[in-house]
């Protein structure tokens, strides 16, 4: 297996023994599984915003582009420009639209903005007239998420304005689900119903966008009725989907999964092991006191690297194929691990924060559940100073 490595700083300097491994072959397998699941009649938009959820935009986008993904979804124009500068030719949707002053990026780099206000529409119409071309956009409607989007009951004035224009083209219509994994309420069903009413309203006005898209990762897994003709996998590409929430005893989507696997492993190495008598305080604040004579290992990964500080005293790492508890307060650069019950441990041994070894497995979802957050935050939180090594 060959690998490439993205490391900042002078190439001649050694790096800290803390790194991330990312399997591009597993990424492409996950993409194949998703593509097969939704069928060839639907386009797939790979969501690669936020540095591909912390996995590294450059390598992830190149791999997916070579595999034939139909679209890329990013948060902003700067991410779209970066993709174009990599040589990516697929259409790129700016999911949060554009800022004033970024109009030139839309035409210079052929970026498709999300539009959610009449002012934005007027701005790109004016820019399209100045450039002598039609600017494509996707209309985002707010059906219940409440962040961005034209309110689903306020589309008519927007449509009236749009029909007067000649330098813009509504290529797509989309919405964002608030909780597609939650089957205990009708919120997602209500969002889909509102979206359908907007779609029908556009049809009555003689407007037929090419793309209709609603489905995020959770909806791809559990709500096929939302697929439209384009789906937007994000977390699913990277090997995760959120657990389905259903009423107790209800059949169906609770057990629906796709056989995707995590593509990222987060690793470090033991740099110190010391014997510590019982009753000794350790770490900042001395909040942890050894309850017994202990062997304590130090690993060079802390919260600046993405080891969530809320794992202090409750997290664990994998060493020699078994779990070892994190003790004391996680610091910016270092973490202490109780290895009293890990036999024959020596310096330089691999310690796994996310990944598999032997029969032990720990995922970003496990860490999210331990810290009261989401796997998105765990993955995006892995620090920039942690090298990404890509396995092919």
LODO-27146 format. One record per atom (N, C-alpha, C): x, y, z; residue in three letters. Coordinates in steps of 0.1 Angstrom, whole numbers, plus 5000, padded with zeros to 4 digits. Atoms other than C-alpha are relative to their C-alpha. Last residue first. Layout:
# LODO-27146
XYZALA ...
//
This chain:
# LODO-27146
500750035013UNK 495950444984UNK 500249854998UNK 499750145004UNK 496750565019UNK 499249974988UNK 501050065009UNK 496850945025UNK 500449864995UNK 499450105008UNK 498751075055UNK 499049934992UNK 500950095006UNK 497351395071UNK 500849914990UNK 499850045014UNK 499851575093UNK 498949904996UNK 499950155001UNK 498451715126UNK 500149964986UNK 498650044998UNK 499352085128UNK 500149854999UNK 499249985012UNK 495952175113UNK 501449955001UNK 499349885003UNK 494152035143UNK 500850004987UNK 498650055000UNK 491551765144UNK 500950114994UNK 499149954989UNK 488451965153UNK 501449955000UNK 499549865004UNK 486651905120UNK 500950065010UNK 499250015012UNK 486451535128UNK 500650134996UNK 498750074997UNK 485351575164UNK 500949994988UNK 499149924992UNK 482851845155UNK 501349935003UNK 499549895009UNK 481251645127UNK 501050085008UNK 498850055007UNK 481051335150UNK 500650114991UNK 500350075012UNK 478551535171UNK 501349954994UNK 500049925012UNK 478751655207UNK 499749914988UNK 501249935001UNK 478151535243UNK 500050094987UNK 499849864997UNK 481751435250UNK 498750094998UNK 499449984987UNK 481451065253UNK 500150145004UNK 501050044989UNK 478851045225UNK 500650025014UNK 501149905000UNK 481151245202UNK 499049975011UNK 499549894993UNK 484151025210UNK 498950115002UNK 499850044986UNK 482150715201UNK 500550125008UNK 501350014994UNK 480950885169UNK 500149965015UNK 500449864997UNK 484550975160UNK 498650015006UNK 500349925011UNK 485250605162UNK 499850155004UNK 500649884995UNK 486950365185UNK 499950104989UNK 500449905010UNK 487650005177UNK 499450125007UNK 500549874995UNK 489249725197UNK 499850104989UNK 501550014999UNK 489449365185UNK 499550135005UNK 500550134995UNK 493049405172UNK 498550005000UNK 498850084998UNK 493649775165UNK 499549875007UNK 500250144996UNK 491050005151UNK 501449945002UNK 499650115009UNK 490650375146UNK 499849875006UNK 501150045009UNK 490350705164UNK 500649894991UNK 501149924995UNK 492650785194UNK 498749984992UNK 501049975009UNK 495150505187UNK 498950085007UNK 501349984993UNK 498350475205UNK 499050064991UNK 501149935006UNK 501350335187UNK 498850005009UNK 501150085005UNK 504350225207UNK 498950094995UNK 500250005015UNK 507350455207UNK 498849924995UNK 500049875007UNK 508350385243UNK 499949984985UNK 498749935001UNK 507450045257UNK 499950134992UNK 500049885008UNK 504449865270UNK 501350074999UNK 498949995009UNK 505049515282UNK 500050124991UNK 498750074998UNK 501649465298UNK 501050044989UNK 499650045013UNK 498749715296UNK 501449955001UNK 500550135004UNK 497049715330UNK 500349964985UNK 499650104990UNK 499049995345UNK 499649864996UNK 499750125007UNK 498750195313UNK 500449895009UNK 499750104990UNK 496950495327UNK 500249874993UNK 500850135001UNK 497050755299UNK 500549905011UNK 499550114992UNK 498251115301UNK 499049885000UNK 501150084993UNK 497651355273UNK 500649895008UNK 499750134995UNK 500051625258UNK 498749945007UNK 499150075009UNK 500051935236UNK 500149855005UNK 500049965014UNK 497252165248UNK 500849904991UNK 499449875002UNK 496651975280UNK 500050034985UNK 499349995013UNK 494151695287UNK 500650144999UNK 500449915010UNK 493351705324UNK 500850004988UNK 499649864998UNK 494051395344UNK 499550094989UNK 500149954986UNK 493551035332UNK 500550155000UNK 499449874998UNK 492850885298UNK 499850055014UNK 500849884997UNK 491850525302UNK 500950125000UNK 499449944988UNK 493550235283UNK 499450145003UNK 500349874996UNK 491650015259UNK 500850045012UNK 500949994989UNK 493249705244UNK 499850155004UNK 501350075003UNK 494949595212UNK 499150015012UNK 499850155000UNK 498449695223UNK 498749925000UNK 498650045000UNK 497250045231UNK 500249855001UNK 499750145003UNK 493850195222UNK 501549985000UNK 499250025012UNK 493050525238UNK 500249854998UNK 499150115000UNK 490450625264UNK 500749994986UNK 499750065013UNK 488150905273UNK 501049895002UNK 501150095004UNK 486550985307UNK 500249934986UNK 500650084989UNK 489151155329UNK 498949914995UNK 499250024988UNK 489751425304UNK 499349925010UNK 499650144998UNK 487651355273UNK 500949985012UNK 501050064992UNK 486051695277UNK 500249855001UNK 499749994986UNK 489351835265UNK 498949945009UNK 501049924993UNK 488651705230UNK 500350005015UNK 500450094989UNK 491851565215UNK 499150085009UNK 501450055002UNK 491851775184UNK 499649905010UNK 500050105011UNK 495551855180UNK 498649954997UNK 499649935012UNK 495452175201UNK 500049914987UNK 501249945006UNK 493451965226UNK 500350094988UNK 500949934990UNK 496351745232UNK 498950074993UNK 501249955007UNK 498551485214UNK 499150075011UNK 499949865004UNK 502151395224UNK 498850054991UNK 500149995014UNK 501351085244UNK 500050144995UNK 500249875006UNK 502451035280UNK 500049994985UNK 499449975013UNK 502150705297UNK 499650144996UNK 500749905008UNK 501350645334UNK 500950034988UNK 499149975011UNK 502150325353UNK 499350104991UNK 500550005014UNK 500250325385UNK 501250024991UNK 498749995007UNK 500550255423UNK 499849974985UNK 499250124997UNK 496950295433UNK 501450034994UNK 500750084990UNK 494250565433UNK 500849885004UNK 499950145003UNK 496450815414UNK 499449925012UNK 499150054990UNK 495051165421UNK 500149854998UNK 500050145000UNK 493351355392UNK 501149955010UNK 501350054997UNK 492451715399UNK 500049845001UNK 499850124991UNK 496051825402UNK 498749945003UNK 500950004990UNK 495052155386UNK 500049895010UNK 500449864996UNK 496852085354UNK 498949995011UNK 500749915009UNK 497951715354UNK 499750145005UNK 499449995014UNK 498751465380UNK 499250104992UNK 500849925009UNK 498151445418UNK 500750014987UNK 499349895006UNK 500051155436UNK 499150084990UNK 500249884994UNK 498150935460UNK 500750124994UNK 501449964997UNK 499350605449UNK 500050135007UNK 500650064988UNK 502950585436UNK 498550055001UNK 500549904991UNK 503750675400UNK 499449945012UNK 500650064988UNK 505950465377UNK 499650115009UNK 499449984987UNK 506750645344UNK 499149935011UNK 500750094991UNK 506250595307UNK 500750015014UNK 499450024986UNK 507250855282UNK 499149915007UNK 498649944999UNK 506950925244UNK 500549995014UNK 499649984986UNK 504050685236UNK 501450065000UNK 499050104994UNK 503050735200UNK 500350035014UNK 498849944994UNK 500150905182UNK 500949895005UNK 499050084993UNK 497250805159UNK 501150095006UNK 499349904993UNK 493950935145UNK 501049935009UNK 499550054987UNK 492450695119UNK 500950125006UNK 498949934992UNK 490250825091UNK 500349935013UNK 498849995008UNK 488250645064UNK 501250065008UNK 499249884997UNK 485450525086UNK 501250004991UNK 499050014989UNK 483450245069UNK 500850135002UNK 498849915002UNK 480350245047UNK 500849985013UNK 498750074995UNK 478049935049UNK 501250094997UNK 499150035012UNK 474850135046UNK 501349965005UNK 498649955001UNK 472350125074UNK 500649974987UNK 499549985013UNK 468650065081UNK 501450075000UNK 498950105003UNK 468049915115UNK 500550024986UNK 499050014989UNK 466050205129UNK 501249914997UNK 498749935003UNK 464450265095UNK 501049995011UNK 499649925012UNK 461750005097UNK 501450065001UNK 499150075010UNK 459849885127UNK 500650094990UNK 500349975014UNK 458650085157UNK 500949924991UNK 500850115006UNK 459049915191UNK 499650034985UNK 499750134995UNK 460150235208UNK 499149904994UNK 500850044988UNK 459650535186UNK 500349865004UNK 501350045003UNK 462550595162UNK 499249975013UNK 500850004988UNK 465850765163UNK 498649974996UNK 501449965002UNK 468250665135UNK 499350005014UNK 501050104997UNK 471950665145UNK 498650054998UNK 500549984987UNK 473950935127UNK 499049885003UNK 501349945001UNK 475850815096UNK 499550005015UNK 500949994989UNK 479550765093UNK 498650044996UNK 500150124993UNK 482250655069UNK 499050005011UNK 498950014991UNK 483650975054UNK 499849885010UNK 498850025008UNK 481250965025UNK 501249965008UNK 500150145005UNK 478350925049UNK 501249974991UNK 499550094990UNK 479351245067UNK 500149864995UNK 498949944993UNK 478651445036UNK 500749905009UNK 499450074989UNK 476251295011UNK 501250085005UNK 498849924995UNK 474251544991UNK 500649925011UNK 499850024986UNK 471651374968UNK 501350065004UNK 498749974996UNK 470351474933UNK 500149995016UNK 499050045010UNK 467351374914UNK 501450035002UNK 500049915011UNK 464851384943UNK 500949944988UNK 498850005009UNK 466151164971UNK 499950104989UNK 499549875001UNK 463451254997UNK 501150024990UNK 501049915006UNK 461250954993UNK 500550144998UNK 499950005015UNK 464350744999UNK 499050094993UNK 501249945005UNK 464350845036UNK 500150014985UNK 501350034994UNK 466650635058UNK 498750064993UNK 500150134994UNK 470150615044UNK 498549965003UNK 499550105010UNK 470150895019UNK 499849865006UNK 501250035009UNK 468051095044UNK 500449904989UNK 501050084992UNK 470851055071UNK 498849974991UNK 499650144998UNK 473551165046UNK 498949915007UNK 498750014994UNK 471651465033UNK 500449865003UNK 499550104992UNK 468651445010UNK 501550025004UNK 500349994986UNK 466851754998UNK 500949915009UNK 499250084990UNK 467651804962UNK 499750045014UNK 500749984988UNK 465651914931UNK 500849915010UNK 499750094988UNK 467751964900UNK 499150045012UNK 499450135004UNK 466952084865UNK 500149915012UNK 498650024999UNK 464652364876UNK 500549864996UNK 499750144997UNK 461152374861UNK 501549995001UNK 498550014996UNK 459652724862UNK 500349855003UNK 499350045012UNK 456252764844UNK 501549995002UNK 499549885006UNK 454652954872UNK 500849984988UNK 501149925005UNK 452552654880UNK 500450134994UNK 500650065012UNK 455652444881UNK 498950084995UNK 499149975011UNK 457252684906UNK 499549954987UNK 500249865003UNK 454252654929UNK 500950054988UNK 501249995008UNK 454452274926UNK 499750154996UNK 499750065013UNK 458052284938UNK 498850014991UNK 499249905007UNK 457152514966UNK 500349954986UNK 500949895004UNK 454352284977UNK 500850114993UNK 500950045011UNK 456751984975UNK 499150114996UNK 499150005012UNK 459252164998UNK 499249964987UNK 499849865004UNK 456552225023UNK 500850024988UNK 501349955005UNK 455551855023UNK 500150154996UNK 500250055013UNK 459251755027UNK 498750054993UNK 499149935009UNK 459651985056UNK 499949954986UNK 500649875003UNK 456551845072UNK 500950084991UNK 501150015009UNK 457851495068UNK 499450134996UNK 499450025013UNK 461151605084UNK 498949984989UNK 499449885005UNK 459351745114UNK 500549994986UNK 500349995014UNK 456951455118UNK 500750124994UNK 500949895003UNK 458451345151UNK 499750014985UNK 500949984989UNK 460051035165UNK 499050114999UNK 501350055004UNK 461650945132UNK 498950015011UNK 501050004989UNK 464751155138UNK 498649964994UNK 499850124993UNK 467651085114UNK 498949975010UNK 500550115009UNK 466451355090UNK 500149875007UNK 499750124992UNK 466951615118UNK 499449884992UNK 499549974987UNK 467051975105UNK 500449875008UNK 500850074989UNK 466751895068UNK 500750045014UNK 499150064990UNK 468252155044UNK 499149945011UNK 500349964986UNK 466252265013UNK 501049925008UNK 499650094989UNK 466852264976UNK 499650055013UNK 500849964988UNK 465752404942UNK 500449905011UNK 500350104990UNK 468152394912UNK 499150065011UNK 499650135004UNK 469152554879UNK 499549905010UNK 500350084989UNK 467252884884UNK 500349854996UNK 500850135003UNK 468853074856UNK 499949925013UNK 499950104990UNK 470053434857UNK 499249884996UNK 498650044998UNK 470753694831UNK 500249915011UNK 499550085012UNK 467253744817UNK 501449965001UNK 498649995002UNK 465153874846UNK 500449914988UNK 499749875007UNK 461453964849UNK 501550004995UNK 500650015014UNK 460553604857UNK 500250124992UNK 499150095009UNK 462953614887UNK 499550004986UNK 498849935003UNK 461053904903UNK 500949924990UNK 500449885009UNK 457753734901UNK 501250084996UNK 500350055013UNK 459353414915UNK 499650114990UNK 498750035006UNK 460853604944UNK 499849954986UNK 499349875004UNK 457453764952UNK 501349974993UNK 500749945012UNK 455853404951UNK 500650144996UNK 499350025013UNK 458453234973UNK 499450084989UNK 499749875006UNK 457353365007UNK 500650004986UNK 501249935003UNK 455553065021UNK 500250144994UNK 500850085009UNK 458652845019UNK 498750074996UNK 501150074993UNK 460753115036UNK 499049934990UNK 501249925003UNK 463753195014UNK 498949925007UNK 501050045009UNK 466653005030UNK 498950094999UNK 500049925012UNK 469353025056UNK 498949944991UNK 498749935001UNK 469252915092UNK 500050094988UNK 499949874994UNK 465652825101UNK 501350075000UNK 498749994994UNK 465752455095UNK 500250135007UNK 500150044986UNK 461952435090UNK 501450005007UNK 501250074997UNK 461152475053UNK 499949965015UNK 500050034985UNK 463652745045UNK 498749935003UNK 501249974993UNK 464052745007UNK 500149955014UNK 500250074987UNK 467352754989UNK 498850055007UNK 500949934990UNK 467152854952UNK 499949915013UNK 501050094994UNK 470052704932UNK 499350085011UNK 500150004985UNK 471852944909UNK 499149895004UNK 500950104994UNK 473052974873UNK 500050015015UNK 499450054988UNK 474453304860UNK 499049895006UNK 501050044991UNK 473553394824UNK 500749935012UNK 500350154999UNK 476153584805UNK 499049975010UNK 500550055013UNK 477153934792UNK 499749855000UNK 499150095006UNK 479454014821UNK 499549944987UNK 498749945002UNK 477654334831UNK 500949904993UNK 500249915011UNK 474254164826UNK 501350074997UNK 500150075013UNK 475353874847UNK 499850094988UNK 498750055004UNK 476454104874UNK 500049924987UNK 499249895004UNK 473154284875UNK 501449964996UNK 500649965013UNK 471253954876UNK 500850124995UNK 499450095011UNK 473653834903UNK 499450034987UNK 498549985001UNK 472854134925UNK 500649924989UNK 499849885007UNK 469054124919UNK 501550024997UNK 500450025013UNK 468953764930UNK 500350124991UNK 498950085006UNK 470953834961UNK 499749984985UNK 498849925001UNK 468554114970UNK 501149934993UNK 500249935013UNK 465553884963UNK 501250104998UNK 500649874998UNK 466853644990UNK 499950084986UNK 501150014991UNK 467853284993UNK 499450135004UNK 500649874999UNK 470353214965UNK 498849985010UNK 501450004994UNK 472752924966UNK 499550145002UNK 500449964987UNK 475653004943UNK 498649955004UNK 501549995000UNK 476952814913UNK 499650045015UNK 500550054988UNK 480752864907UNK 498550035000UNK 501250085003UNK 482152904872UNK 499549935013UNK 499750144996UNK 485653024884UNK 498749914998UNK 498650045003UNK 485753364868UNK 500349865002UNK 499850015015UNK 481953394867UNK 501449964997UNK 501050085006UNK 481153324903UNK 500249984985UNK 499650144998UNK 484453454916UNK 499049914993UNK 499150045011UNK 483553794900UNK 500549865002UNK 500750035013UNK 480453814922UNK 501049964989UNK 499650135005UNK 482453784954UNK 499449974986UNK 498649995005UNK 482254154963UNK 500549874995UNK 499949885009UNK 479054114984UNK 501550014997UNK 500049874993UNK 479253765000UNK 500150114989UNK 498849925003UNK 478153444982UNK 499950135008UNK 500149895009UNK 475753164988UNK 501350074999UNK 500449894992UNK 475852935019UNK 500050134991UNK 501250034992UNK 475852614999UNK 499550115008UNK 499649934988UNK 478252734972UNK 498850005009UNK 501149924994UNK 477552464946UNK 500550075013UNK 499749974986UNK 480452344924UNK 498950095005UNK 500749884994UNK 479952184890UNK 500250015015UNK 501450034997UNK 482651924881UNK 499350135005UNK 500949955011UNK 485852054865UNK 498549985003UNK 501350065000UNK 488352024894UNK 499050064990UNK 500350065013UNK 491752144883UNK 498749925000UNK 499550145000UNK 493152204918UNK 499749934986UNK 498649995001UNK 492652584912UNK 500749865000UNK 499749975014UNK 488952504906UNK 501550014998UNK 500350125008UNK 488752334940UNK 500350034985UNK 498950104998UNK 490452624957UNK 499849884992UNK 498849955008UNK 488052874940UNK 501149905002UNK 500250035015UNK 485152674954UNK 501150044992UNK 499950145001UNK 486552684990UNK 499849964985UNK 498650034999UNK 487053064987UNK 500349854998UNK 499349985013UNK 483553094973UNK 501449975001UNK 499849875004UNK 481852945004UNK 500950014987UNK 500749904992UNK 480452645021UNK 500050134993UNK 499149934990UNK 481252374996UNK 499350115007UNK 500649904992UNK 479252114976UNK 501050065010UNK 499449974987UNK 480851924948UNK 499250115007UNK 499949874995UNK 478951774919UNK 500850005012UNK 500649915009UNK 478751464897UNK 500150155004UNK 501149944993UNK 481251234913UNK 499450114992UNK 501249965008UNK 483251064886UNK 498850055008UNK 501050115000UNK 485850854905UNK 498750044993UNK 499650115009UNK 488551094894UNK 499149895000UNK 500149955014UNK 486651384910UNK 500449894990UNK 501450015004UNK 486251184942UNK 499750054986UNK 500450145001UNK 489951124945UNK 498649994995UNK 499450065011UNK 490851484937UNK 499649854998UNK 500649965012UNK 488351614961UNK 500649944988UNK 501450055000UNK 489551404990UNK 499350044987UNK 499950145003UNK 493251484983UNK 498649934999UNK 499350035012UNK 492851854982UNK 499949864996UNK 500849985013UNK 490051905007UNK 500849954988UNK 499049945009UNK 491851745037UNK 499350014986UNK 499250115006UNK 490051505061UNK 501050064989UNK 498750024993UNK 488851785084UNK 500949894994UNK 500250044986UNK 485251765073UNK 501249965007UNK 500550145001UNK 486351795036UNK 499849945014UNK 498850085003UNK 488452105045UNK 499649854999UNK 499250014988UNK 485352265060UNK 501249904999UNK 499749884992UNK 483252195030UNK 500849975012UNK 498649994996UNK 483651875010UNK 500350135007UNK 499949884992UNK 479951775004UNK 501549995006UNK 499250024988UNK 479951534975UNK 500250125008UNK 499349884997UNK 476951594952UNK 500949975012UNK 499450004986UNK 475651274937UNK 500950135001UNK 498749954999UNK 473351274906UNK 500450005015UNK 499849894992UNK 470351044905UNK 501550055000UNK 500949895005UNK 469250814877UNK 500250125009UNK 499349925010UNK 472250574884UNK 499250124995UNK 500350035013UNK 470750444917UNK 500650104990UNK 501049905005UNK 470550584952UNK 499749974986UNK 501249994992UNK 472250274968UNK 498950094994UNK 500850125003UNK 474750204940UNK 498750015008UNK 500549995014UNK 476050564943UNK 499149884996UNK 501049895001UNK 476250544980UNK 499450014986UNK 501150054993UNK 478150214980UNK 498850104999UNK 500650115008UNK 480550334953UNK 498749955007UNK 500649935011UNK 481250654973UNK 499249904991UNK 501249944994UNK 481950445004UNK 499250074989UNK 501050114998UNK 484350234983UNK 498750065006UNK 500550035013UNK 486050554970UNK 499049885001UNK 500949895005UNK 486550675005UNK 499349964987UNK 501350024993UNK 487850325015UNK 499050124997UNK 500750115005UNK 490450354988UNK 498749975007UNK 500749955012UNK 491350704999UNK 499349884993UNK 500150105011UNK 492150575033UNK 499250054989UNK 501250005007UNK 493150855056UNK 500049914988UNK 499950085012UNK 495850825083UNK 498650004993UNK 501250065005UNK 496151105108UNK 500249924988UNK 500449995014UNK 499251195127UNK 498649944998UNK 501550004999UNK 501051235160UNK 499550034986UNK 500650145003UNK 504751145163UNK 498550005003UNK 500450064987UNK 505851515160UNK 499349864997UNK 501349964995UNK 507351575126UNK 499749945013UNK 500850114996UNK 511051555115UNK 498750065006UNK 500250014986UNK 512451865098UNK 499149885003UNK 498850074993UNK 513851835063UNK 499849985014UNK 500150155002UNK 510451905046UNK 501249935007UNK 498850055008UNK 510352255061UNK 500049854999UNK 498749974995UNK 506852335074UNK 501149944991UNK 499649865001UNK 503452185067UNK 501450025006UNK 499349954988UNK 503051815061UNK 500350154998UNK 500049855000UNK 500651655036UNK 500650055013UNK 500149944987UNK 501651285032UNK 500050154998UNK 499449875001UNK 501251035004UNK 499750085013UNK 500649894993UNK 500850665008UNK 500650134996UNK 499249875001UNK 501450344990UNK 499350115007UNK 500849885000UNK 500050005000UNK 500950125000UNK 
//
